[in-house]
């Protein structure tokens, strides 16, 4: 049985105000609300956490009408992160304890609609952080390698360094990191944040710069060729979704007293489009890759190449499991299954 201590650390005092006991203990497992549930991570995250805490304890939410298989998996509700009262109602009615806030426009799509990115990524963050403070929720917000910029050291990029991103996505994520830390120190909010590298899953890409590493599998499996929007030698940190969800879950369960920070870098590997396609060639021998760099190249050139996650390894034992070889094997299998199931 694992005891999860939720501590309230204010600028004046430290006091424990809630203890969770999961995996069959005396107290109930946390009730978890996931926002932006139909983005890249939501559905898989809900599956993962339902396996741990029970089907009914993880509520997936979004403003989009879900496919029938999403609803079959467990509770799904409408939640608009720009509607504060609506969010209050959900937290009260469903007795939410933990909030996982995935709603965000990613880097490339954010550049195409800056006002919308400001609303969703910044105003939305204001709502959920205030909500978490009011109802004493543990709140997880993902950040990203995109929270760094051309002035940051790129190889490796440490946990604490210069952050001057040049995308609205990056600016909104630095804002999220800072306001979360501020609420932790000022109000004792249990804010937790991981800076993810490019997360690779079989779901089709969703407007990110690292998404070539997803699209390449879909196109090569379906057509045998892929036109890459990044140069062949563009090195970026990456992680399979399985590692990303395990990192999120282990981090959320870590007792507060072990955390020296509220924001940690995590990663699994770094590779270039050329290195990735060389590995895929073992499965698709006559593949054809062409390169036509576009505006996403400038974004990638301002991001970390190798991410230093030594602080996460030290403080809460983070250890990736999926390397480049496993990643390619997993993706070949998972994308083929997805295409067969959905005809994507
Ligand atoms: C993106 O490319 O925008 C995201 C990210 C690295 O945060 N995948």
Boltz pocket constraint, residues with backbone or C-beta under 6 A from the ligand:
constraints:
  - pocket:
      binder: B
      contacts: [[A, 106], [A, 107], [A, 108], [A, 143], [A, 144], [A, 145], [A, 146], [A, 169], [A, 196], [A, 197], [A, 198], [A, 199], [A, 207], [A, 208], [A, 209], [A, 210], [A, 211]]
      max_distance: 6.0
